[in-house]
Amino acid sequence: MAAMSSLLAVLDAADAHPVAVTLRARSYELLGDLTDLTDRTVVDVGCGGGRAVAELAERGARAVGVDRDPEMIGVARERWPTGEFHVGDACELPLETGSVAGYRADKVLHALADPERAVAEARRVLAPGGRAVLLGQDWDTLAIDSDEPETTRRLVRTKADSLPSPRVARRYRNLLLDAGFTDPVVEVHTLVLTDDTALGLLHRMTDEESWLAEQAERARTNRIFVAVPMFLVAAQG
């Protein structure tokens, strides 16, 4: 439970960042004209604590959150009791074929060994003309200011190599095209972290004490800097 609380604290801090707020709003816009989504089903895959589900519901959609972690789904149901949440896998969604008007996956595909299957599943559950939106970071493109650039490069690469699909974000457009989606829209936004949120991210990236000590000192003196390019791609089913 302590690990879950720690993770939620990091996620909540990241979600509250102004760029993250703007990115979520932009991802909702790319689902299509929100007036057309009123009372229509939108699925948020890898919904985590459920914030996006709640925000989409506020915009009139019938929002459904799916996450493979039962504990996380429990948190989402507690936080947003009026929301609809299900335990499920991104590659086998608990949804009927053609049953949703919008599909959203935020920071999900890098955690999957076979992201192609997840995108094919998005195509399956979307109704004709529905929209899919993918959002996430490319783990090889983190920019971190440090007095130890070689160590930093090694740690970034080590973190990337620990993930099933660390470079999938640069492939979003092609994955959607290969799955039969059309008219892709591609945007890249940069999340710039210069506070304790950056330090929280770095602690989740490595436990190398000397390097983290330098970053902690940077945070203490207002010198920490982490930039994360975020790839946002939408296409029509």
PyRosetta script that sets phi, psi and omega in degrees:
from pyrosetta import init, pose_from_sequence

init()
pose = pose_from_sequence("MAAMSSLLAVLDAADAHPVAVTLRARSYELLGDLTDLTDRTVVDVGCGGGRAVAELAERGARAVGVDRDPEMIGVARERWPTGEFHVGDACELPLETGSVAGYRADKVLHALADPERAVAEARRVLAPGGRAVLLGQDWDTLAIDSDEPETTRRLVRTKADSLPSPRVARRYRNLLLDAGFTDPVVEVHTLVLTDDTALGLLHRMTDEESWLAEQAERARTNRIFVAVPMFLVAAQG")
pose.set_psi(1, -36.1)
pose.set_omega(1, 178.3)
pose.set_phi(2, -63.1)
pose.set_psi(2, -40.3)
pose.set_omega(2, 178.8)
pose.set_phi(3, -63.4)
pose.set_psi(3, -40.4)
pose.set_omega(3, 178.4)
pose.set_phi(4, -64.6)
pose.set_psi(4, -42.5)
pose.set_omega(4, 179.3)
pose.set_phi(5, -62.2)
pose.set_psi(5, -39.9)
pose.set_omega(5, 178.5)
pose.set_phi(6, -65.0)
pose.set_psi(6, -44.0)
pose.set_omega(6, 178.8)
pose.set_phi(7, -62.9)
pose.set_psi(7, -43.9)
pose.set_omega(7, 179.9)
pose.set_phi(8, -62.8)
pose.set_psi(8, -37.1)
pose.set_omega(8, 178.4)
pose.set_phi(9, -62.6)
pose.set_psi(9, -42.3)
pose.set_omega(9, 178.1)
pose.set_phi(10, -65.4)
pose.set_psi(10, -44.9)
pose.set_omega(10, -179.1)
pose.set_phi(11, -64.2)
pose.set_psi(11, -41.3)
pose.set_omega(11, -179.9)
pose.set_phi(12, -64.4)
pose.set_psi(12, -41.3)
pose.set_omega(12, 178.9)
pose.set_phi(13, -64.0)
pose.set_psi(13, -42.2)
pose.set_omega(13, 179.2)
pose.set_phi(14, -66.4)
pose.set_psi(14, -40.8)
pose.set_omega(14, -179.9)
pose.set_phi(15, -64.4)
pose.set_psi(15, -28.2)
pose.set_omega(15, -177.8)
pose.set_phi(16, -82.4)
pose.set_psi(16, -11.2)
pose.set_omega(16, 180.0)
pose.set_phi(17, -62.0)
pose.set_psi(17, 137.9)
pose.set_omega(17, -176.7)
pose.set_phi(18, -54.2)
pose.set_psi(18, -39.8)
pose.set_omega(18, 179.4)
pose.set_phi(19, -66.5)
pose.set_psi(19, -38.8)
pose.set_omega(19, 178.5)
pose.set_phi(20, -64.4)
pose.set_psi(20, -40.5)
pose.set_omega(20, 177.4)
pose.set_phi(21, -61.3)
pose.set_psi(21, -44.8)
pose.set_omega(21, 179.2)
pose.set_phi(22, -64.2)
pose.set_psi(22, -40.7)
pose.set_omega(22, -179.8)
pose.set_phi(23, -64.4)
pose.set_psi(23, -42.2)
pose.set_omega(23, 178.2)
pose.set_phi(24, -61.7)
pose.set_psi(24, -44.7)
pose.set_omega(24, 179.5)
pose.set_phi(25, -61.0)
pose.set_psi(25, -41.2)
pose.set_omega(25, 179.5)
pose.set_phi(26, -66.2)
pose.set_psi(26, -37.2)
pose.set_omega(26, 178.4)
pose.set_phi(27, -64.3)
pose.set_psi(27, -35.0)
pose.set_omega(27, 177.3)
pose.set_phi(28, -67.0)
pose.set_psi(28, -41.2)
pose.set_omega(28, 177.9)
pose.set_phi(29, -59.6)
pose.set_psi(29, -40.7)
pose.set_omega(29, -177.0)
pose.set_phi(30, -72.5)
pose.set_psi(30, -11.8)
pose.set_omega(30, 172.4)
pose.set_phi(31, -67.8)
pose.set_psi(31, -17.2)
pose.set_omega(31, 179.4)
pose.set_phi(32, 128.4)
pose.set_psi(32, -177.2)
pose.set_omega(32, 177.5)
pose.set_phi(33, -61.1)
pose.set_psi(33, 115.0)
pose.set_omega(33, -174.3)
pose.set_phi(34, -62.0)
pose.set_psi(34, -24.2)
pose.set_omega(34, 176.3)
pose.set_phi(35, -64.8)
pose.set_psi(35, -27.8)
pose.set_omega(35, 178.0)
pose.set_phi(36, -77.5)
pose.set_psi(36, -15.5)
pose.set_omega(36, -179.5)
pose.set_phi(37, -92.5)
pose.set_psi(37, -5.9)
pose.set_omega(37, -179.8)
pose.set_phi(38, -57.8)
pose.set_psi(38, 123.0)
pose.set_omega(38, -179.3)
pose.set_phi(39, 65.7)
pose.set_psi(39, 12.5)
pose.set_omega(39, 175.4)
pose.set_phi(40, -105.6)
pose.set_psi(40, 156.6)
pose.set_omega(40, -172.3)
pose.set_phi(41, -85.3)
pose.set_psi(41, 130.6)
pose.set_omega(41, 172.8)
pose.set_phi(42, -125.7)
pose.set_psi(42, 131.0)
pose.set_omega(42, 178.8)
pose.set_phi(43, -105.4)
pose.set_psi(43, 133.5)
pose.set_omega(43, 174.3)
pose.set_phi(44, -108.5)
pose.set_psi(44, 109.4)
pose.set_omega(44, -173.6)
pose.set_phi(45, -92.2)
pose.set_psi(45, 132.3)
pose.set_omega(45, -172.0)
pose.set_phi(46, 71.9)
pose.set_psi(46, 47.6)
pose.set_omega(46, -168.4)
pose.set_phi(47, -71.4)
pose.set_psi(47, -15.2)
pose.set_omega(47, 179.1)
pose.set_phi(48, 57.7)
pose.set_psi(48, -130.3)
pose.set_omega(48, -178.6)
pose.set_phi(49, -74.3)
pose.set_psi(49, -2.1)
pose.set_omega(49, 170.2)
pose.set_phi(50, 91.6)
pose.set_psi(50, 8.6)
pose.set_omega(50, -176.5)
pose.set_phi(51, -59.3)
pose.set_psi(51, -45.9)
pose.set_omega(51, -178.0)
pose.set_phi(52, -64.5)
pose.set_psi(52, -35.8)
pose.set_omega(52, 177.7)
pose.set_phi(53, -60.7)
pose.set_psi(53, -45.5)
pose.set_omega(53, 179.4)
pose.set_phi(54, -63.4)
pose.set_psi(54, -41.9)
pose.set_omega(54, -178.7)
pose.set_phi(55, -68.2)
pose.set_psi(55, -37.6)
pose.set_omega(55, 177.0)
pose.set_phi(56, -67.8)
pose.set_psi(56, -38.4)
pose.set_omega(56, 177.5)
pose.set_phi(57, -63.2)
pose.set_psi(57, -37.5)
pose.set_omega(57, 177.3)
pose.set_phi(58, -62.1)
pose.set_psi(58, -26.5)
pose.set_omega(58, 179.8)
pose.set_phi(59, -89.3)
pose.set_psi(59, 5.7)
pose.set_omega(59, 172.8)
pose.set_phi(60, 102.3)
pose.set_psi(60, -7.7)
pose.set_omega(60, -179.3)
pose.set_phi(61, -77.7)
pose.set_psi(61, 156.2)
pose.set_omega(61, 165.5)
pose.set_phi(62, -86.2)
pose.set_psi(62, 94.7)
pose.set_omega(62, -172.8)
pose.set_phi(63, -92.0)
pose.set_psi(63, 135.0)
pose.set_omega(63, -179.7)
pose.set_phi(64, -123.2)
pose.set_psi(64, 126.6)
pose.set_omega(64, 177.4)
pose.set_phi(65, -102.5)
pose.set_psi(65, 135.9)
pose.set_omega(65, 177.5)
pose.set_phi(66, -128.3)
pose.set_psi(66, 132.2)
pose.set_omega(66, 176.2)
pose.set_phi(67, -147.6)
pose.set_psi(67, 145.6)
pose.set_omega(67, -177.4)
pose.set_phi(68, -80.7)
pose.set_psi(68, -9.8)
pose.set_omega(68, -177.8)
pose.set_phi(69, -94.9)
pose.set_psi(69, 109.3)
pose.set_omega(69, -178.8)
pose.set_phi(70, -59.4)
pose.set_psi(70, -34.9)
pose.set_omega(70, -179.9)
pose.set_phi(71, -66.1)
pose.set_psi(71, -39.9)
pose.set_omega(71, 178.7)
pose.set_phi(72, -66.8)
pose.set_psi(72, -39.7)
pose.set_omega(72, 176.8)
pose.set_phi(73, -62.9)
pose.set_psi(73, -37.5)
pose.set_omega(73, 176.0)
pose.set_phi(74, -61.1)
pose.set_psi(74, -40.9)
pose.set_omega(74, 177.1)
pose.set_phi(75, -63.3)
pose.set_psi(75, -44.8)
pose.set_omega(75, -179.1)
pose.set_phi(76, -61.0)
pose.set_psi(76, -43.0)
pose.set_omega(76, -180.0)
pose.set_phi(77, -65.4)
pose.set_psi(77, -35.4)
pose.set_omega(77, 179.0)
pose.set_phi(78, -70.3)
pose.set_psi(78, -41.0)
pose.set_omega(78, -177.5)
pose.set_phi(79, -73.4)
pose.set_psi(79, -37.3)
pose.set_omega(79, -174.9)
pose.set_phi(80, -127.8)
pose.set_psi(80, 74.8)
pose.set_omega(80, -172.1)
pose.set_phi(81, -62.0)
pose.set_psi(81, -20.5)
pose.set_omega(81, 178.7)
pose.set_phi(82, -88.0)
pose.set_psi(82, -4.7)
pose.set_omega(82, -178.3)
pose.set_phi(83, -79.9)
pose.set_psi(83, 165.7)
pose.set_omega(83, 176.9)
pose.set_phi(84, -111.4)
pose.set_psi(84, 118.5)
pose.set_omega(84, -174.8)
pose.set_phi(85, -133.7)
pose.set_psi(85, 142.4)
pose.set_omega(85, -178.5)
pose.set_phi(86, -138.2)
pose.set_psi(86, 142.6)
pose.set_omega(86, 169.1)
pose.set_phi(87, -76.9)
pose.set_psi(87, 128.7)
pose.set_omega(87, -178.9)
pose.set_phi(88, -171.9)
pose.set_psi(88, 164.4)
pose.set_omega(88, -177.9)
pose.set_phi(89, -99.1)
pose.set_psi(89, 141.6)
pose.set_omega(89, 179.7)
pose.set_phi(90, -61.0)
pose.set_psi(90, -25.3)
pose.set_omega(90, -179.1)
pose.set_phi(91, -92.6)
pose.set_psi(91, -6.1)
pose.set_omega(91, 178.0)
pose.set_phi(92, -145.6)
pose.set_psi(92, 73.1)
pose.set_omega(92, -175.2)
pose.set_phi(93, -70.6)
pose.set_psi(93, 142.3)
pose.set_omega(93, 179.3)
pose.set_phi(94, -80.8)
pose.set_psi(94, 55.3)
pose.set_omega(94, -175.7)
pose.set_phi(95, -137.0)
pose.set_psi(95, 148.6)
pose.set_omega(95, 178.5)
pose.set_phi(96, -73.2)
pose.set_psi(96, 153.9)
pose.set_omega(96, 176.5)
pose.set_phi(97, -59.8)
pose.set_psi(97, 132.1)
pose.set_omega(97, 177.4)
pose.set_phi(98, 68.0)
pose.set_psi(98, 24.5)
pose.set_omega(98, -171.6)
pose.set_phi(99, -97.3)
pose.set_psi(99, -6.0)
pose.set_omega(99, -176.1)
pose.set_phi(100, -123.7)
pose.set_psi(100, 149.2)
pose.set_omega(100, 178.1)
pose.set_phi(101, -90.7)
pose.set_psi(101, -22.5)
pose.set_omega(101, -178.8)
pose.set_phi(102, -144.4)
pose.set_psi(102, 145.6)
pose.set_omega(102, 179.9)
pose.set_phi(103, -130.0)
pose.set_psi(103, 131.4)
pose.set_omega(103, -179.2)
pose.set_phi(104, -134.8)
pose.set_psi(104, 132.6)
pose.set_omega(104, 175.9)
pose.set_phi(105, -134.0)
pose.set_psi(105, 113.6)
pose.set_omega(105, -174.7)
pose.set_phi(106, -112.9)
pose.set_psi(106, 115.4)
pose.set_omega(106, 180.0)
pose.set_phi(107, 54.0)
pose.set_psi(107, 53.3)
pose.set_omega(107, -176.1)
pose.set_phi(108, -121.4)
pose.set_psi(108, -48.3)
pose.set_omega(108, -167.7)
pose.set_phi(109, -65.3)
pose.set_psi(109, -26.1)
pose.set_omega(109, 179.1)
pose.set_phi(110, -65.7)
pose.set_psi(110, -19.8)
pose.set_omega(110, -179.1)
pose.set_phi(111, -89.8)
pose.set_psi(111, 2.2)
pose.set_omega(111, -176.4)
pose.set_phi(112, -108.4)
pose.set_psi(112, 136.9)
pose.set_omega(112, 177.8)
pose.set_phi(113, -71.8)
pose.set_psi(113, -26.3)
pose.set_omega(113, -176.6)
pose.set_phi(114, -131.6)
pose.set_psi(114, 72.8)
pose.set_omega(114, -177.6)
pose.set_phi(115, -62.4)
pose.set_psi(115, -23.7)
pose.set_omega(115, 177.2)
pose.set_phi(116, -59.5)
pose.set_psi(116, -38.8)
pose.set_omega(116, 179.1)
pose.set_phi(117, -64.2)
pose.set_psi(117, -39.0)
pose.set_omega(117, 180.0)
pose.set_phi(118, -65.4)
pose.set_psi(118, -40.4)
pose.set_omega(118, 179.8)
pose.set_phi(119, -69.5)
pose.set_psi(119, -36.9)
pose.set_omega(119, 174.8)
pose.set_phi(120, -63.6)
pose.set_psi(120, -36.3)
pose.set_omega(120, 177.7)
pose.set_phi(121, -67.7)
pose.set_psi(121, -36.3)
pose.set_omega(121, 175.1)
pose.set_phi(122, -60.1)
pose.set_psi(122, -42.7)
pose.set_omega(122, 178.9)
pose.set_phi(123, -62.9)
pose.set_psi(123, -37.8)
pose.set_omega(123, -178.1)
pose.set_phi(124, -65.3)
pose.set_psi(124, -45.4)
pose.set_omega(124, -172.6)
pose.set_phi(125, -81.3)
pose.set_psi(125, -17.4)
pose.set_omega(125, -179.7)
pose.set_phi(126, -76.2)
pose.set_psi(126, 137.9)
pose.set_omega(126, 171.2)
pose.set_phi(127, -71.3)
pose.set_psi(127, 156.8)
pose.set_omega(127, 176.9)
pose.set_phi(128, -53.4)
pose.set_psi(128, 131.1)
pose.set_omega(128, -178.6)
pose.set_phi(129, 85.9)
pose.set_psi(129, -2.7)
pose.set_omega(129, 178.4)
pose.set_phi(130, -69.1)
pose.set_psi(130, 166.0)
pose.set_omega(130, -175.9)
pose.set_phi(131, -118.3)
pose.set_psi(131, 139.2)
pose.set_omega(131, 173.2)
pose.set_phi(132, -113.4)
pose.set_psi(132, 138.3)
pose.set_omega(132, 178.8)
pose.set_phi(133, -129.0)
pose.set_psi(133, 126.0)
pose.set_omega(133, 177.4)
pose.set_phi(134, -115.8)
pose.set_psi(134, 135.4)
pose.set_omega(134, -177.7)
pose.set_phi(135, -138.8)
pose.set_psi(135, 134.3)
pose.set_omega(135, 177.1)
pose.set_phi(136, 172.9)
pose.set_psi(136, 174.2)
pose.set_omega(136, -178.1)
pose.set_phi(137, -102.4)
pose.set_psi(137, 152.6)
pose.set_omega(137, 170.6)
pose.set_phi(138, -93.9)
pose.set_psi(138, 115.1)
pose.set_omega(138, -170.3)
pose.set_phi(139, -71.3)
pose.set_psi(139, -10.3)
pose.set_omega(139, 175.2)
pose.set_phi(140, -86.6)
pose.set_psi(140, -5.2)
pose.set_omega(140, -173.3)
pose.set_phi(141, -112.8)
pose.set_psi(141, 16.8)
pose.set_omega(141, 175.0)
pose.set_phi(142, -65.2)
pose.set_psi(142, 136.2)
pose.set_omega(142, 176.4)
pose.set_phi(143, -113.2)
pose.set_psi(143, 119.4)
pose.set_omega(143, -175.8)
pose.set_phi(144, -129.3)
pose.set_psi(144, 123.0)
pose.set_omega(144, 175.6)
pose.set_phi(145, -75.4)
pose.set_psi(145, 131.2)
pose.set_omega(145, -177.5)
pose.set_phi(146, -158.3)
pose.set_psi(146, 152.1)
pose.set_omega(146, 172.6)
pose.set_phi(147, -79.5)
pose.set_psi(147, -3.7)
pose.set_omega(147, -179.2)
pose.set_phi(148, -124.2)
pose.set_psi(148, 72.5)
pose.set_omega(148, -174.0)
pose.set_phi(149, -62.1)
pose.set_psi(149, -36.7)
pose.set_omega(149, -179.4)
pose.set_phi(150, -66.6)
pose.set_psi(150, -42.8)
pose.set_omega(150, 176.6)
pose.set_phi(151, -62.8)
pose.set_psi(151, -40.7)
pose.set_omega(151, -179.9)
pose.set_phi(152, -62.0)
pose.set_psi(152, -45.3)
pose.set_omega(152, 177.8)
pose.set_phi(153, -59.7)
pose.set_psi(153, -42.3)
pose.set_omega(153, -179.5)
pose.set_phi(154, -63.6)
pose.set_psi(154, -43.2)
pose.set_omega(154, -177.8)
pose.set_phi(155, -68.3)
pose.set_psi(155, -39.6)
pose.set_omega(155, 176.8)
pose.set_phi(156, -61.6)
pose.set_psi(156, -45.3)
pose.set_omega(156, -179.4)
pose.set_phi(157, -67.0)
pose.set_psi(157, -39.0)
pose.set_omega(157, 178.6)
pose.set_phi(158, -62.3)
pose.set_psi(158, -43.6)
pose.set_omega(158, 177.5)
pose.set_phi(159, -62.7)
pose.set_psi(159, -45.1)
pose.set_omega(159, 179.7)
pose.set_phi(160, -59.4)
pose.set_psi(160, -44.9)
pose.set_omega(160, -176.8)
pose.set_phi(161, -70.3)
pose.set_psi(161, -13.0)
pose.set_omega(161, 177.5)
pose.set_phi(162, -82.2)
pose.set_psi(162, -10.5)
pose.set_omega(162, -176.8)
pose.set_phi(163, -98.8)
pose.set_psi(163, 149.6)
pose.set_omega(163, -179.1)
pose.set_phi(164, -61.5)
pose.set_psi(164, -41.5)
pose.set_omega(164, -176.3)
pose.set_phi(165, -139.1)
pose.set_psi(165, 68.0)
pose.set_omega(165, -171.1)
pose.set_phi(166, -66.7)
pose.set_psi(166, -24.6)
pose.set_omega(166, -176.5)
pose.set_phi(167, -107.0)
pose.set_psi(167, 19.4)
pose.set_omega(167, -173.9)
pose.set_phi(168, -67.4)
pose.set_psi(168, -27.4)
pose.set_omega(168, -175.5)
pose.set_phi(169, -60.5)
pose.set_psi(169, -35.9)
pose.set_omega(169, 178.1)
pose.set_phi(170, -70.1)
pose.set_psi(170, -11.5)
pose.set_omega(170, -179.6)
pose.set_phi(171, -101.3)
pose.set_psi(171, -1.8)
pose.set_omega(171, -175.2)
pose.set_phi(172, -50.3)
pose.set_psi(172, -49.8)
pose.set_omega(172, -176.1)
pose.set_phi(173, -58.5)
pose.set_psi(173, -47.6)
pose.set_omega(173, -176.8)
pose.set_phi(174, -70.0)
pose.set_psi(174, -34.5)
pose.set_omega(174, 176.7)
pose.set_phi(175, -61.4)
pose.set_psi(175, -43.3)
pose.set_omega(175, 179.7)
pose.set_phi(176, -65.8)
pose.set_psi(176, -43.4)
pose.set_omega(176, 178.2)
pose.set_phi(177, -62.2)
pose.set_psi(177, -43.4)
pose.set_omega(177, -179.2)
pose.set_phi(178, -64.4)
pose.set_psi(178, -26.8)
pose.set_omega(178, 180.0)
pose.set_phi(179, -86.5)
pose.set_psi(179, -0.2)
pose.set_omega(179, 177.1)
pose.set_phi(180, 99.7)
pose.set_psi(180, 5.9)
pose.set_omega(180, 175.4)
pose.set_phi(181, -75.1)
pose.set_psi(181, 159.9)
pose.set_omega(181, -177.7)
pose.set_phi(182, -130.5)
pose.set_psi(182, 166.8)
pose.set_omega(182, 173.5)
pose.set_phi(183, 51.8)
pose.set_psi(183, 54.7)
pose.set_omega(183, -178.4)
pose.set_phi(184, -70.4)
pose.set_psi(184, 143.1)
pose.set_omega(184, 174.1)
pose.set_phi(185, -114.8)
pose.set_psi(185, 128.0)
pose.set_omega(185, -176.1)
pose.set_phi(186, -119.9)
pose.set_psi(186, 129.5)
pose.set_omega(186, 175.8)
pose.set_phi(187, -135.0)
pose.set_psi(187, 148.5)
pose.set_omega(187, 174.2)
pose.set_phi(188, -127.2)
pose.set_psi(188, 124.2)
pose.set_omega(188, 178.1)
pose.set_phi(189, -119.8)
pose.set_psi(189, 151.9)
pose.set_omega(189, -177.9)
pose.set_phi(190, -113.7)
pose.set_psi(190, 123.9)
pose.set_omega(190, 175.2)
pose.set_phi(191, -90.2)
pose.set_psi(191, 115.1)
pose.set_omega(191, -178.6)
pose.set_phi(192, -106.7)
pose.set_psi(192, 122.0)
pose.set_omega(192, -177.0)
pose.set_phi(193, -115.3)
pose.set_psi(193, 124.5)
pose.set_omega(193, -178.7)
pose.set_phi(194, -133.6)
pose.set_psi(194, 26.2)
pose.set_omega(194, -177.5)
pose.set_phi(195, -140.0)
pose.set_psi(195, -161.8)
pose.set_omega(195, -177.4)
pose.set_phi(196, -64.5)
pose.set_psi(196, -19.4)
pose.set_omega(196, 175.2)
pose.set_phi(197, -61.6)
pose.set_psi(197, -38.9)
pose.set_omega(197, 176.9)
pose.set_phi(198, -62.6)
pose.set_psi(198, -44.1)
pose.set_omega(198, -179.3)
pose.set_phi(199, -64.4)
pose.set_psi(199, -38.2)
pose.set_omega(199, 176.8)
pose.set_phi(200, -61.5)
pose.set_psi(200, -41.6)
pose.set_omega(200, 177.6)
pose.set_phi(201, -62.8)
pose.set_psi(201, -43.4)
pose.set_omega(201, -177.6)
pose.set_phi(202, -67.2)
pose.set_psi(202, -34.6)
pose.set_omega(202, 176.8)
pose.set_phi(203, -67.2)
pose.set_psi(203, -26.3)
pose.set_omega(203, 176.1)
pose.set_phi(204, -81.8)
pose.set_psi(204, -14.1)
pose.set_omega(204, -178.5)
pose.set_phi(205, -88.2)
pose.set_psi(205, -34.0)
pose.set_omega(205, -175.9)
pose.set_phi(206, -156.1)
pose.set_psi(206, 161.2)
pose.set_omega(206, 172.4)
pose.set_phi(207, -117.4)
pose.set_psi(207, 20.3)
pose.set_omega(207, 179.8)
pose.set_phi(208, -71.4)
pose.set_psi(208, 107.8)
pose.set_omega(208, -165.8)
pose.set_phi(209, -63.5)
pose.set_psi(209, -45.0)
pose.set_omega(209, -175.4)
pose.set_phi(210, -65.4)
pose.set_psi(210, -39.3)
pose.set_omega(210, 180.0)
pose.set_phi(211, -69.1)
pose.set_psi(211, -42.1)
pose.set_omega(211, 178.2)
pose.set_phi(212, -65.9)
pose.set_psi(212, -32.2)
pose.set_omega(212, 178.5)
pose.set_phi(213, -63.7)
pose.set_psi(213, -40.2)
pose.set_omega(213, 176.5)
pose.set_phi(214, -62.9)
pose.set_psi(214, -41.6)
pose.set_omega(214, 179.9)
pose.set_phi(215, -67.7)
pose.set_psi(215, -35.9)
pose.set_omega(215, 177.1)
pose.set_phi(216, -64.0)
pose.set_psi(216, -39.4)
pose.set_omega(216, 177.1)
pose.set_phi(217, -66.1)
pose.set_psi(217, -38.7)
pose.set_omega(217, 175.8)
pose.set_phi(218, -61.0)
pose.set_psi(218, -42.5)
pose.set_omega(218, 178.7)
pose.set_phi(219, -63.1)
pose.set_psi(219, -40.7)
pose.set_omega(219, -178.7)
pose.set_phi(220, -63.5)
pose.set_psi(220, -33.9)
pose.set_omega(220, -176.8)
pose.set_phi(221, -102.0)
pose.set_psi(221, 15.5)
pose.set_omega(221, 178.2)
pose.set_phi(222, 61.4)
pose.set_psi(222, 41.1)
pose.set_omega(222, -179.5)
pose.set_phi(223, -123.4)
pose.set_psi(223, 5.0)
pose.set_omega(223, -179.7)
pose.set_phi(224, -75.7)
pose.set_psi(224, 142.4)
pose.set_omega(224, -178.7)
pose.set_phi(225, -148.7)
pose.set_psi(225, 120.0)
pose.set_omega(225, 175.2)
pose.set_phi(226, -133.2)
pose.set_psi(226, 128.6)
pose.set_omega(226, 177.3)
pose.set_phi(227, -119.2)
pose.set_psi(227, 130.3)
pose.set_omega(227, -176.5)
pose.set_phi(228, -125.0)
pose.set_psi(228, 105.7)
pose.set_omega(228, 174.7)
pose.set_phi(229, -66.8)
pose.set_psi(229, 130.0)
pose.set_omega(229, -180.0)
pose.set_phi(230, -111.4)
pose.set_psi(230, 125.3)
pose.set_omega(230, -177.7)
pose.set_phi(231, -97.7)
pose.set_psi(231, 128.3)
pose.set_omega(231, -177.0)
pose.set_phi(232, -126.1)
pose.set_psi(232, 116.8)
pose.set_omega(232, -176.2)
pose.set_phi(233, -132.7)
pose.set_psi(233, 132.5)
pose.set_omega(233, 178.5)
pose.set_phi(234, -127.7)
pose.set_psi(234, 148.4)
pose.set_omega(234, 177.9)
pose.set_phi(235, -153.7)
pose.set_psi(235, 164.4)
pose.set_omega(235, -177.3)
pose.set_phi(236, -101.4)
pose.set_psi(236, 137.8)
pose.set_omega(236, 179.4)
pose.set_phi(237, -84.4)
pose.dump_pdb("model.pdb")
